[in-house]
Amino acid sequence: VPDLTTLARMYLDKSFSLQERWMVTKMIYGAQSDKYDYHMVGFNEDTLTLFLNEVGFCNIERVGNFNLGFQDTSEMVYKGYFVSLNMA
């Protein structure tokens, strides 16, 4: 899940070029490269925790990674920013 707070900071970072801000835009909305590559909603830590609590999850905390044994975008770092909102 992309961290909307982090992505907003990145988008507003004056040191980012136009191409780098475009990359951040694709992280926010999905690259839209196929019919499945869209993000319909954005979350930050507070909003995702709220919704997870509402459906019965408890003791939710942010984690650095999920130790999946393979790399995916949950471990993505772009220009020094950790962009994923990993909650467990």
Backbone bond lengths (Angstrom), bond angles and torsions (degrees), N, CA, C in turn:
res aa  C-N    CA-C-N  psi(-1)  N-CA   C-N-CA  omega(-1)  CA-C   N-CA-C  phi
1 V - - - 1.458 - - 1.528 107.76 -
2 P 1.305 118.26 123.98 1.462 120.12 177.00 1.533 110.80 -65.91
3 D 1.318 116.98 140.77 1.467 122.62 177.86 1.525 108.15 -87.46
4 L 1.325 116.14 106.32 1.459 120.80 -174.30 1.524 112.34 -63.15
5 T 1.327 118.01 -35.74 1.465 120.47 178.22 1.525 110.64 -62.66
6 T 1.319 116.95 -47.05 1.460 120.98 178.79 1.521 110.84 -63.63
7 L 1.330 116.84 -43.52 1.465 119.71 -179.29 1.526 111.64 -64.79
8 A 1.326 117.72 -35.13 1.469 120.37 176.56 1.528 110.20 -65.08
9 R 1.322 116.85 -43.08 1.468 120.18 176.64 1.526 110.65 -60.02
10 M 1.319 115.66 -43.03 1.458 120.11 -179.71 1.529 110.68 -62.89
11 Y 1.326 116.40 -44.76 1.460 120.37 -177.98 1.530 111.25 -61.78
12 L 1.327 115.90 -35.02 1.461 120.51 -179.11 1.525 113.91 -86.86
13 D 1.321 117.25 -4.30 1.460 122.40 -179.30 1.530 108.86 -67.41
14 K 1.315 116.38 114.30 1.471 122.03 -175.47 1.523 112.89 -64.43
15 S 1.340 117.39 -18.30 1.463 119.20 -179.32 1.531 112.31 -80.02
16 F 1.331 117.74 -11.27 1.471 120.89 -179.68 1.523 109.94 -78.45
17 S 1.318 115.46 137.77 1.466 120.58 174.54 1.532 109.31 -76.30
18 L 1.299 115.70 171.27 1.463 120.64 176.79 1.525 110.66 -59.18
19 Q 1.323 117.76 -42.29 1.464 121.20 179.51 1.529 111.32 -64.95
20 E 1.323 117.15 -37.31 1.462 120.66 178.19 1.534 111.12 -69.73
21 R 1.320 117.45 -38.53 1.478 119.72 174.98 1.524 110.79 -65.70
22 W 1.335 117.14 -34.09 1.465 119.81 176.43 1.531 110.09 -64.13
23 M 1.318 117.22 -39.34 1.463 120.78 176.33 1.534 110.17 -61.16
24 V 1.323 117.28 -41.89 1.470 121.45 177.40 1.525 109.71 -63.21
25 T 1.323 117.54 -41.30 1.464 121.08 177.49 1.523 110.53 -57.72
26 K 1.325 117.23 -42.36 1.466 120.58 178.29 1.528 111.46 -66.51
27 M 1.324 117.52 -31.03 1.466 119.92 175.46 1.531 110.46 -68.29
28 I 1.320 116.89 -36.46 1.462 120.93 -179.27 1.525 110.98 -69.87
29 Y 1.322 117.72 -48.99 1.462 122.46 -172.21 1.522 114.64 -100.55
30 G 1.324 116.81 -4.10 1.457 120.89 -170.68 1.515 107.62 87.37
31 A 1.298 116.70 150.08 1.467 120.16 -178.06 1.524 111.64 -70.58
32 Q 1.340 117.08 -18.40 1.464 123.70 178.66 1.527 110.93 58.79
33 S 1.334 114.34 36.52 1.455 119.98 -179.89 1.529 112.70 -83.45
34 D 1.323 116.82 -15.33 1.462 121.78 173.75 1.529 108.03 -153.70
35 K 1.315 117.76 178.66 1.469 120.59 -172.76 1.524 113.83 -68.14
36 Y 1.337 118.03 -10.88 1.464 121.47 179.83 1.526 113.64 -103.27
37 D 1.319 116.96 -7.38 1.464 121.75 -172.28 1.524 111.54 -96.73
38 Y 1.340 115.89 59.47 1.459 123.10 178.97 1.522 108.97 -131.62
39 H 1.315 116.79 142.91 1.461 121.27 170.81 1.523 106.77 -106.35
40 M 1.316 115.94 123.75 1.462 120.90 -175.80 1.523 113.14 -92.18
41 V 1.334 116.79 -15.86 1.460 121.40 -178.24 1.520 107.93 -153.06
42 G 1.313 117.04 155.63 1.456 121.42 176.84 1.510 110.63 -116.45
43 F 1.319 116.00 146.11 1.462 121.48 179.92 1.521 110.00 -127.45
44 N 1.329 114.95 151.11 1.449 120.65 162.43 1.527 106.19 -117.89
45 E 1.309 117.76 -178.22 1.463 120.05 -174.58 1.525 111.97 -59.51
46 D 1.326 117.67 -41.93 1.470 120.71 -179.17 1.518 112.49 -65.21
47 T 1.334 117.41 -46.70 1.460 118.96 -176.44 1.520 111.83 -70.51
48 L 1.325 117.89 -39.36 1.465 118.97 178.81 1.526 110.51 -66.41
49 T 1.326 117.43 -40.39 1.471 120.60 176.78 1.521 110.54 -60.76
50 L 1.318 117.98 -43.68 1.461 122.16 178.51 1.523 111.39 -56.75
51 F 1.320 116.76 -50.78 1.461 119.96 -177.86 1.527 112.41 -68.49
52 L 1.322 117.99 -36.83 1.464 120.09 176.78 1.529 110.59 -65.00
53 N 1.337 117.05 -40.04 1.470 120.34 175.87 1.524 111.50 -62.69
54 E 1.318 116.81 -40.94 1.468 121.11 -178.45 1.521 112.98 -61.91
55 V 1.321 117.61 -26.96 1.466 120.27 179.92 1.529 112.80 -101.56
56 G 1.341 116.18 12.62 1.450 119.71 170.52 1.508 118.06 105.54
57 F 1.322 118.30 -2.74 1.465 119.43 176.08 1.521 109.14 -75.43
58 C 1.320 116.84 147.47 1.460 120.91 178.84 1.520 109.61 -139.37
59 N 1.326 115.76 167.69 1.470 121.77 -178.68 1.525 111.78 52.89
60 I 1.310 115.76 44.09 1.466 122.22 -177.48 1.515 108.74 -80.09
61 E 1.319 115.57 134.63 1.455 119.86 176.14 1.522 109.72 -143.51
62 R 1.306 113.91 155.57 1.461 119.56 176.80 1.521 108.75 -79.14
63 V 1.323 116.09 136.84 1.464 121.53 178.52 1.524 108.75 -125.19
64 G 1.310 115.74 155.27 1.466 120.27 -179.64 1.509 113.04 -70.02
65 N 1.337 115.83 -42.08 1.455 119.99 177.74 1.522 108.55 -157.19
66 F 1.306 115.49 174.35 1.461 121.06 -176.63 1.528 112.56 -104.01
67 N 1.340 117.61 2.19 1.467 121.33 -178.97 1.526 111.30 49.86
68 L 1.320 115.57 53.09 1.461 121.55 -175.65 1.524 113.89 -75.89
69 G 1.305 117.26 -17.58 1.456 119.95 -176.78 1.516 112.53 89.70
70 F 1.325 117.08 -0.52 1.464 122.85 174.91 1.519 107.40 -149.66
71 Q 1.322 116.43 158.65 1.452 120.35 -179.87 1.517 110.78 -88.79
72 D 1.321 114.67 135.20 1.463 120.69 171.49 1.525 107.37 -140.62
73 T 1.315 117.25 -173.30 1.463 119.30 -175.24 1.526 113.06 -71.97
74 S 1.329 118.54 -8.55 1.464 119.57 175.78 1.529 111.18 -67.42
75 E 1.326 117.45 -13.47 1.459 121.94 177.90 1.528 112.08 -110.19
76 M 1.328 116.95 12.47 1.460 121.14 -173.39 1.528 112.42 -69.60
77 V 1.321 114.82 132.94 1.456 123.10 171.82 1.522 106.29 -122.10
78 Y 1.331 116.08 128.71 1.458 120.76 179.66 1.523 108.25 -127.11
79 K 1.321 116.13 120.41 1.475 122.72 179.76 1.526 111.22 52.33
80 G 1.323 116.39 39.07 1.450 121.01 176.95 1.521 115.82 86.66
81 Y 1.330 117.45 -3.39 1.459 122.21 179.48 1.526 109.68 -101.14
82 F 1.313 116.96 132.56 1.456 123.18 172.85 1.525 106.45 -84.40
83 V 1.327 119.51 112.08 1.461 121.81 -165.21 1.530 115.51 -94.02
84 S 1.318 118.29 -12.57 1.467 119.70 -175.13 1.519 112.06 -95.19
85 L 1.299 114.55 146.86 1.465 123.62 177.94 1.521 106.63 -102.05
86 N 1.310 116.40 86.71 1.460 122.10 -176.59 1.525 109.75 -91.73
87 M 1.303 116.35 114.66 1.465 122.07 -177.66 1.517 109.08 -120.90
88 A 1.308 116.11 139.55 1.473 120.36 178.17 1.524 109.03 -136.78
